[in-house]
């Protein structure tokens, strides 16, 4: 699929992996709408790339539907969706005092990372499923963000790993369902990437994390995630798969 001239939606696009993705798609000629809760960062980033920003909670069905309507009114039917919105607070199943994790904490993480991604992709797909194909052989591409934690979850990542394993698990069945509509569905499972969260750590801590990656022996760059997004969009045979983007890292137990 050609990117130039297409409308694209990027959730979590105000910063981090989503921010780099929004920037790269815009540089390739896409008309980008950023969906994010951080209005200050989102508006500033949208202005810098010539895109549009909408403040939205991805778990809110009505808000997502309204956001997609607004994006379509501004840029036309979106053909590209990249879901990067997510959270990753660590929490053990049993606390040091022996008490279990609050169920609301587990549910909130799964709700944002997994259900939020499904909410946006399902509403996105319903709006494009009957659109004209034009001179392309496909109608749209959906790319969700998983994590190596889906395969190598560490202690304290039960909720996060479960949410990302759900992303991996739904990729193939949705790709099979959407085949009749000409919509591809993929997922990227990044390893340890530089993000605003990691940026808050001391430099020696960042360097220590980077040294865990076999090669390249460093943290991943958000621009490299965005490059993978571009490569998926432009290669029509990539469908129904999760790609590990991790420098060959396999996470230890802790």
Secondary structure, 3 states (H helix, E strand, C coil): CCCCCCEEEEECCCCHHHHHHHHHHHHCCCEEEEEECCHHHHHHHHHHHCCEEEECCCCCHHHHHHHHHHHHHHHCCEEEEEECCCCCCCCCCECCCCCECCHHHHHHHHHHHHHHHHHHHHHHHHHHCCCCCCCCCCCEEEEEECCCHHHHCCCCCHHHHHHHHHHHHHHHHHHHHHHHHCEEEEEEEECCECCHHHHCCCHHHHHHHHCCCCCCCCCECHHHHHHHHHHHHHCCCCCCCEEEECCCCCCCCC
